[in-house]
């Protein structure tokens, strides 16, 4: 039995998988939007089926635009947002939210940072007050910065340095695939950079990126839109807009030559391979096709790679991945994204065999297209995933706020089903042929240290 | 979803969670902070209960609105604690292969049919129950239920599928062993439950290899029977239609043979164990401490819920505020009770950097002792109760979670109405109740301790007693 960590799961709110919706199981999400004079946009969707609300405050700043020499700073800053303000010292935020029956969290991604709460609707006013309070200013305290530098380092130890594979399918794959610093650097950060972060950095980041005009608030649940707008006006209306620095252009062309890397892993016991291709940019006409292709390849146990690699060829133990994986979905990014595959493979197989098998599956799509039954099934499953992703008020609030922040239009969520439905077999073929090419891919083979040592003589013999 | 089964550790959303803080003394709240509004009544699920003529239990919680999704939880009594020790993993391999072929469908046909229904299906073995869950689009609710019935009634466990599953289970076991948390969990269960099946369920290469397709078929025939089965259906469904389909799909199912016996009595106290698992190159120590506690039916349950949330629930727990927000030792420190049908445990945990291993254990002990020595203040008690009530509302907003909770209650031998009574029961807990729980279960001297870490941290453990070094599993 696993007696531990019951509540951690409740607090760590997964917010993934927004995909498609179609007419069969119609579920219209009412969406109302209002922008305050200071530029803060509020998106509200009423749902009175539970006496609760989900709140997500999304800031248009993420790891991509953190300062050079300060890797990991956007995430460290996110932690500082929970360290108190001059009016509500450290501890008040959490006491008030949890004491109101709420759960809370925050997360940092390439293009945004979000702060989320779910609570009985009776706690909505204090939550909005607290969010406005930390949007205004923070308690820039050296003790709290030191404390959170330590905590973030422990977070990196527990999730990366003390774990087999160490998230190489995120950080190392991005470093290999991308050329620009914005996209290629490690968003968790180096310990040296994290340790050199200072209070001036914290103050400047808050001033530059945490003003109302760089934020969106999503509110979903047991509240009328007009009431929600009035409350946001009441608590955020007096905050002045702030100047947001203009960012650099992070876009990159597709790669023109394959890049490969071999790694050894001191902790892992089963070999793994990760592959990635630069994928369609936000708003590209290929975005929906790539979302469908991603599900066709690795969305569930009927998928091509599961059936082809784990079942058919029996060379992989497990396969997972996706578009903008593992930190997002096909729609919640604005800068460059990848399609990534991560597989554990059997020790009696090889990374080359896995790569060759994936290539065969892709060639099959390229040559034959995808039959109508399969395409229809995948679209149905994507529609179901959309419903599941939107079911929790909190995910719905977060998806709406992200759509508004990253696309400038919360209503884009309602367009996704149409985009998905319009995808044809020819679209999938075009996307495979354009993006999933050998030249545009990167591959990392990561083997247990002991296995690498055993392979060494064989490799040496080959090169003779 | 099968594809993710062995890799669940790499959750699709790598959580960049941040925590929060609560300091020890009561904080002065900002004068302008608006108060909470009036509480709205907590909705109580209306459970439509039926017993089919063959003894099978059917519970339906139908909604007229909400997400167009139907959720199913099918459960039978009997789980991992019933596995013969030489065949540890039998129940979980059964759960993993139950949808790999039935009398009328191959594995790929099942996978494709699920996809076409916009549905997913997954199974898992707990200590004393085996659950097969499914969910999908409301418009396909009847078809999903029919497919679920086919999977739970007529699985064939084809040789080829079982053999592949075993091969991959061996690799998954190797992958799991590389994780400090897995090592800690195995040793924790052994330390707390000793020789009882709750403590000895560890899978090995030999135990996985010993599972034959025929042993799965035999276990299925014994365990899956209508008089020891439950079907829960929740979400936006038509209750009458669901009941009709359930009768059609399960009505002619007959119980056969002798059911599995109850497992042996679970210990409520075991000798304290101090266990160190050396893990070379570990950059953190995974600390777990705990002891046996009580089964899910025990009236202490809700008092313990409040006690655990004060000590170590979420970001506001004392362990989190001390070890993380004050000391910066860890990304998170938590405590909780786990209660199964016939027994349970108390446990607390944190992963901390090597140099503060001993210091972290000292802080755990201090916080445990403080729960015993000092009655909790009224403000902290009130916050904790409101937090638990809020988490209840948050969880049960998801109709799939309601199905899972009801199946859990049934496996534990509790009434389904307890779900709707949760908030009132939590509200009734007093500071004296919390202190009573602490006196019974939080005494630092009773806690077994498991540490998985670099060999160099062993020195820091000496202050807490003589640790037995155990080779990594």
Interface residues (C-beta under 8 A of the other chain):
Chain A: X1 X2 X3 X4 X5 X6 X7 X8 X10 X11 X12 X14 X15 X16 X17 X24 X25 X26 X27 X47 X49 X50 X51 X52 X75 X78 X79 X81 X82 X83 X84 X87 X88 X89 X90 X91 X92 X93 X94 X95 X96 X97 X98 X99 X100 X101 X102 X103 X104 X105 X106 X107 X108 X109 X118 X119 X120 X121 X122 X123 X124 X125 X126 X129 X130 X133 X146 X147 X148 X149 X150 X151 X153 X154 X155 X157 X158 X159 X161 X162 X163 X164 X165 X167 X169 X170 X222 X266 X267 X268 X269 X270 X298 X300 X301 X302 X303 X306 X307 X310 X311 X314 X317 X318 X319 X320 X322 X325 X326 X327 X342 X344 X346 X347 X373 X376 X377 X378 X380 X381 X383 X384 X387 X388 X390 X391 X392 X393 X394
Chain B: X1 X2 X3 X4 X5 X6 X7 X9 X10 X11 X12 X13 X14 X15 X16 X17 X18 X19 X20 X21 X22 X23 X27 X29 X30 X32 X33 X34 X35 X36 X37 X38 X39 X40 X41 X42 X43 X63 X65 X66 X67 X68 X69 X107 X108 X111 X112 X114 X115 X116 X117 X118 X119 X120 X126 X127 X135 X136 X137 X138 X139 X164 X167 X168 X171 X172 X174 X175 X177 X178 X179 X180 X185 X188 X189 X198 X281 X282 X283 X284 X288 X290 X309 X313 X314 X315 X316 X321 X324 X325 X326 X328 X329 X330 X331 X332 X334 X336 X337 X338 X340 X344 X345 X346 X347 X348 X349 X351 X352 X353 X382 X383 X386 X387 X389 X390 X391 X393 X394 X395 X396 X397 X398 X399
